[in-house]
Amino acid sequence: MTIARWTAAKWSLTAVAAGAVLVGCSASVDVGKSDPKLSADKLATTVSEKLARTTGQPEPDITCPEDLAGKVGTTTRCKLTAGDGSTLGVSVKVTSVDGEQINFDIEADETASPAPN
């Protein structure tokens, strides 16, 4: 169990460190619709993949509460849950829309919330 705890703790610390790294990181997704909207599931997958590439860690568990409308300035908050149950907020903000492609920035919070007891 020490290894599992270490991995969870490492992810928590890495996720916290990612906040500083992710300021200004961007992603884009082609949604293939005339009124672009990115589903909450696809957004969560994209954010997870981007975090994994940025930190060099496995893809974290990300959940997003709503679809992301393809309108500049639209924001949503997703949540990263580490293996130990601690969580980290992740902000997503649409920076531009090019036809059916939504471009957005991802920024992780600097501080994680501890796991519930």
ChimeraX commands (.cxc) that place a marker at each C-alpha (Angstrom):
marker #1 position 0.00,0.00,0.00 radius 0.5
marker #1 position 2.93,2.33,0.45 radius 0.5
marker #1 position 3.43,2.46,-3.30 radius 0.5
marker #1 position -0.24,3.29,-3.94 radius 0.5
marker #1 position -0.17,6.04,-1.34 radius 0.5
marker #1 position 3.07,7.41,-2.73 radius 0.5
marker #1 position 1.60,7.45,-6.23 radius 0.5
marker #1 position -1.51,9.29,-5.04 radius 0.5
marker #1 position 0.57,11.73,-3.04 radius 0.5
marker #1 position 2.90,12.22,-5.97 radius 0.5
marker #1 position -0.08,12.94,-8.24 radius 0.5
marker #1 position -1.47,15.41,-5.73 radius 0.5
marker #1 position 1.84,17.23,-5.54 radius 0.5
marker #1 position 2.32,17.03,-9.29 radius 0.5
marker #1 position -1.18,18.33,-9.85 radius 0.5
marker #1 position -0.52,21.23,-7.53 radius 0.5
marker #1 position 2.73,21.96,-9.33 radius 0.5
marker #1 position 0.86,21.73,-12.62 radius 0.5
marker #1 position -1.07,24.85,-11.66 radius 0.5
marker #1 position 2.01,26.93,-12.19 radius 0.5
marker #1 position 2.98,25.01,-15.31 radius 0.5
marker #1 position -0.45,25.20,-16.90 radius 0.5
marker #1 position -0.92,28.93,-16.73 radius 0.5
marker #1 position -1.17,29.83,-20.39 radius 0.5
marker #1 position -1.37,26.24,-21.67 radius 0.5
marker #1 position -3.89,25.82,-24.40 radius 0.5
marker #1 position -5.81,23.10,-26.13 radius 0.5
marker #1 position -8.13,23.01,-29.08 radius 0.5
marker #1 position -10.79,20.62,-30.22 radius 0.5
marker #1 position -12.66,20.38,-33.52 radius 0.5
marker #1 position -16.27,19.69,-32.53 radius 0.5
marker #1 position -17.75,19.34,-36.02 radius 0.5
marker #1 position -20.93,21.39,-35.49 radius 0.5
marker #1 position -22.19,24.71,-36.85 radius 0.5
marker #1 position -22.85,25.94,-33.28 radius 0.5
marker #1 position -19.72,24.60,-31.60 radius 0.5
marker #1 position -20.07,22.99,-28.22 radius 0.5
marker #1 position -17.72,20.54,-26.53 radius 0.5
marker #1 position -19.37,17.84,-24.42 radius 0.5
marker #1 position -18.41,17.65,-20.75 radius 0.5
marker #1 position -16.97,14.15,-21.30 radius 0.5
marker #1 position -14.82,15.20,-24.27 radius 0.5
marker #1 position -13.65,18.27,-22.35 radius 0.5
marker #1 position -12.66,16.10,-19.37 radius 0.5
marker #1 position -10.75,13.74,-21.66 radius 0.5
marker #1 position -8.93,16.60,-23.40 radius 0.5
marker #1 position -7.98,18.27,-20.09 radius 0.5
marker #1 position -6.77,14.92,-18.69 radius 0.5
marker #1 position -4.62,14.26,-21.77 radius 0.5
marker #1 position -3.14,17.78,-21.65 radius 0.5
marker #1 position -2.31,17.48,-17.94 radius 0.5
marker #1 position -0.65,14.10,-18.51 radius 0.5
marker #1 position 1.49,15.46,-21.36 radius 0.5
marker #1 position 2.43,18.57,-19.36 radius 0.5
marker #1 position 3.36,16.75,-16.13 radius 0.5
marker #1 position 4.71,13.49,-17.55 radius 0.5
marker #1 position 2.30,11.59,-15.27 radius 0.5
marker #1 position -0.51,9.16,-16.15 radius 0.5
marker #1 position -3.82,10.74,-17.13 radius 0.5
marker #1 position -5.63,11.95,-14.02 radius 0.5
marker #1 position -9.31,11.46,-13.23 radius 0.5
marker #1 position -11.00,14.66,-14.47 radius 0.5
marker #1 position -14.70,15.46,-14.36 radius 0.5
marker #1 position -16.37,18.50,-15.89 radius 0.5
marker #1 position -19.90,19.48,-14.84 radius 0.5
marker #1 position -21.13,20.90,-18.13 radius 0.5
marker #1 position -20.57,21.19,-21.86 radius 0.5
marker #1 position -18.29,24.00,-23.02 radius 0.5
marker #1 position -19.99,26.44,-25.39 radius 0.5
marker #1 position -17.82,27.67,-28.24 radius 0.5
marker #1 position -18.02,31.35,-27.35 radius 0.5
marker #1 position -14.95,33.42,-26.50 radius 0.5
marker #1 position -14.76,34.09,-22.78 radius 0.5
marker #1 position -16.91,31.11,-21.76 radius 0.5
marker #1 position -15.49,29.39,-18.67 radius 0.5
marker #1 position -16.13,26.23,-16.70 radius 0.5
marker #1 position -14.54,24.51,-13.72 radius 0.5
marker #1 position -13.45,20.89,-13.87 radius 0.5
marker #1 position -12.18,18.76,-11.01 radius 0.5
marker #1 position -9.11,16.52,-10.80 radius 0.5
marker #1 position -9.46,13.74,-8.23 radius 0.5
marker #1 position -6.23,12.06,-7.11 radius 0.5
marker #1 position -6.00,8.44,-6.00 radius 0.5
marker #1 position -5.99,9.50,-2.34 radius 0.5
marker #1 position -9.28,11.36,-2.79 radius 0.5
marker #1 position -7.80,14.86,-2.73 radius 0.5
marker #1 position -9.10,17.21,-5.41 radius 0.5
marker #1 position -7.78,20.08,-7.47 radius 0.5
marker #1 position -9.86,22.58,-9.40 radius 0.5
marker #1 position -9.08,23.18,-13.06 radius 0.5
marker #1 position -10.37,26.27,-14.89 radius 0.5
marker #1 position -11.07,26.17,-18.61 radius 0.5
marker #1 position -11.60,29.36,-20.63 radius 0.5
marker #1 position -12.43,29.63,-24.33 radius 0.5
marker #1 position -9.86,31.89,-25.98 radius 0.5
marker #1 position -11.00,31.69,-29.59 radius 0.5
marker #1 position -13.32,29.83,-31.92 radius 0.5
marker #1 position -12.31,29.14,-35.51 radius 0.5
marker #1 position -15.30,27.67,-37.33 radius 0.5
marker #1 position -15.92,24.40,-35.53 radius 0.5
marker #1 position -12.68,24.45,-33.54 radius 0.5
marker #1 position -12.78,25.63,-29.92 radius 0.5
marker #1 position -9.47,26.84,-28.48 radius 0.5
marker #1 position -9.15,27.13,-24.72 radius 0.5
marker #1 position -6.69,27.69,-21.91 radius 0.5
marker #1 position -6.38,25.33,-18.94 radius 0.5
marker #1 position -5.26,26.50,-15.51 radius 0.5
marker #1 position -5.04,24.26,-12.44 radius 0.5
marker #1 position -5.52,25.72,-8.98 radius 0.5
marker #1 position -2.40,26.17,-6.88 radius 0.5
marker #1 position -3.80,24.37,-3.82 radius 0.5
marker #1 position -5.46,20.96,-3.61 radius 0.5
marker #1 position -8.36,20.19,-1.29 radius 0.5
marker #1 position -7.66,17.29,1.07 radius 0.5
marker #1 position -9.52,14.02,0.77 radius 0.5
marker #1 position -12.71,13.79,2.81 radius 0.5
marker #1 position -12.32,11.78,6.03 radius 0.5
marker link #1:1,2 radius 0.2
marker link #1:2,3 radius 0.2
marker link #1:3,4 radius 0.2
marker link #1:4,5 radius 0.2
marker link #1:5,6 radius 0.2
marker link #1:6,7 radius 0.2
marker link #1:7,8 radius 0.2
marker link #1:8,9 radius 0.2
marker link #1:9,10 radius 0.2
marker link #1:10,11 radius 0.2
marker link #1:11,12 radius 0.2
marker link #1:12,13 radius 0.2
marker link #1:13,14 radius 0.2
marker link #1:14,15 radius 0.2
marker link #1:15,16 radius 0.2
marker link #1:16,17 radius 0.2
marker link #1:17,18 radius 0.2
marker link #1:18,19 radius 0.2
marker link #1:19,20 radius 0.2
marker link #1:20,21 radius 0.2
marker link #1:21,22 radius 0.2
marker link #1:22,23 radius 0.2
marker link #1:23,24 radius 0.2
marker link #1:24,25 radius 0.2
marker link #1:25,26 radius 0.2
marker link #1:26,27 radius 0.2
marker link #1:27,28 radius 0.2
marker link #1:28,29 radius 0.2
marker link #1:29,30 radius 0.2
marker link #1:30,31 radius 0.2
marker link #1:31,32 radius 0.2
marker link #1:32,33 radius 0.2
marker link #1:33,34 radius 0.2
marker link #1:34,35 radius 0.2
marker link #1:35,36 radius 0.2
marker link #1:36,37 radius 0.2
marker link #1:37,38 radius 0.2
marker link #1:38,39 radius 0.2
marker link #1:39,40 radius 0.2
marker link #1:40,41 radius 0.2
marker link #1:41,42 radius 0.2
marker link #1:42,43 radius 0.2
marker link #1:43,44 radius 0.2
marker link #1:44,45 radius 0.2
marker link #1:45,46 radius 0.2
marker link #1:46,47 radius 0.2
marker link #1:47,48 radius 0.2
marker link #1:48,49 radius 0.2
marker link #1:49,50 radius 0.2
marker link #1:50,51 radius 0.2
marker link #1:51,52 radius 0.2
marker link #1:52,53 radius 0.2
marker link #1:53,54 radius 0.2
marker link #1:54,55 radius 0.2
marker link #1:55,56 radius 0.2
marker link #1:56,57 radius 0.2
marker link #1:57,58 radius 0.2
marker link #1:58,59 radius 0.2
marker link #1:59,60 radius 0.2
marker link #1:60,61 radius 0.2
marker link #1:61,62 radius 0.2
marker link #1:62,63 radius 0.2
marker link #1:63,64 radius 0.2
marker link #1:64,65 radius 0.2
marker link #1:65,66 radius 0.2
marker link #1:66,67 radius 0.2
marker link #1:67,68 radius 0.2
marker link #1:68,69 radius 0.2
marker link #1:69,70 radius 0.2
marker link #1:70,71 radius 0.2
marker link #1:71,72 radius 0.2
marker link #1:72,73 radius 0.2
marker link #1:73,74 radius 0.2
marker link #1:74,75 radius 0.2
marker link #1:75,76 radius 0.2
marker link #1:76,77 radius 0.2
marker link #1:77,78 radius 0.2
marker link #1:78,79 radius 0.2
marker link #1:79,80 radius 0.2
marker link #1:80,81 radius 0.2
marker link #1:81,82 radius 0.2
marker link #1:82,83 radius 0.2
marker link #1:83,84 radius 0.2
marker link #1:84,85 radius 0.2
marker link #1:85,86 radius 0.2
marker link #1:86,87 radius 0.2
marker link #1:87,88 radius 0.2
marker link #1:88,89 radius 0.2
marker link #1:89,90 radius 0.2
marker link #1:90,91 radius 0.2
marker link #1:91,92 radius 0.2
marker link #1:92,93 radius 0.2
marker link #1:93,94 radius 0.2
marker link #1:94,95 radius 0.2
marker link #1:95,96 radius 0.2
marker link #1:96,97 radius 0.2
marker link #1:97,98 radius 0.2
marker link #1:98,99 radius 0.2
marker link #1:99,100 radius 0.2
marker link #1:100,101 radius 0.2
marker link #1:101,102 radius 0.2
marker link #1:102,103 radius 0.2
marker link #1:103,104 radius 0.2
marker link #1:104,105 radius 0.2
marker link #1:105,106 radius 0.2
marker link #1:106,107 radius 0.2
marker link #1:107,108 radius 0.2
marker link #1:108,109 radius 0.2
marker link #1:109,110 radius 0.2
marker link #1:110,111 radius 0.2
marker link #1:111,112 radius 0.2
marker link #1:112,113 radius 0.2
marker link #1:113,114 radius 0.2
marker link #1:114,115 radius 0.2
marker link #1:115,116 radius 0.2
marker link #1:116,117 radius 0.2
view
